[in-house]
Amino acid sequence: MSIVRKLICRLFPAPAPRVLGSVDAYALWAANYPPQAHNALMQVEQAAMLELMPEVSGKIVLDLACGTGRYGLLAQERGASRVVGIDNSAAMLAAMPTANTLPHRAQATSESIPLASASVDVVLCGLALGHLPRLQPSLDEIGRVLKPQGWALVSDVHPFIALNGAQRTFQSSSGQTYAVEHYAHLYADYQQVGANAGLMIDSMREPALERSPVPVVLVFRFRKMGS
């Protein structure tokens, strides 16, 4: 970037993108949201999630806040006996590729999961709970639907990123840039709220982007307590 351009950018910074709630944001983003890790942050997040993923072959798996089905499709590839996809965005569910989709899916929130208690072996929830101001309702529901000794993998944008002012942004099909509503949740928040829901942190990862020491995501593996 030239010196003149840098000066112009400093004197006339681009306006901050409009912040949308997750339902409105994903209604606009769905058309351009493939069921793969399509940016660097998602790629390191997915690598950490797969590293911690328990055995899902023959298991019932819930892809919670599934979007276009990224983790549900990965669970299917790994031999899950049944994968249920739940998301609060009708647009994202409709954008799921028809050639490779989740046959069992429903529109619902992570705070009110329409499944029976103790009916799921593994819950996968990628980069979703940061959209919510409170963790407790969603982690309570995850704990409720999990079978005793079941597993939950939950990822979130690292709070260091959010607390330093970074935003989760995207471009709509019209080219307009928006930010998605996001709340910073600390490790201690997940630990305490998870324990209240009967979930114990078994392992975690804080991956960073290549050539950067700053972690960009938190990835937790929870175990449902009980027998």
Secondary structure, 3 states (H helix, E strand, C coil): CCHHHHHHHHHCCCCCCEEECHHHHHHHHHHHCCCCCCCHHHHHHHHHHHHHCCCCCCCEEEEECCCCCHHHHHHHHCCCCEEEEEECCHHHHHCCCCCCCCCEEEECCCCCCCCCCCCEEEEEECCCHHHCCCCHHHHHHHHHHEEEEEEEEEEEECHHHHHCCCCEEEECCCCCEEEECCCCCCHHHHHHHHHHCCEEEEEEECCECCCCCCECEEEEEEEECCC
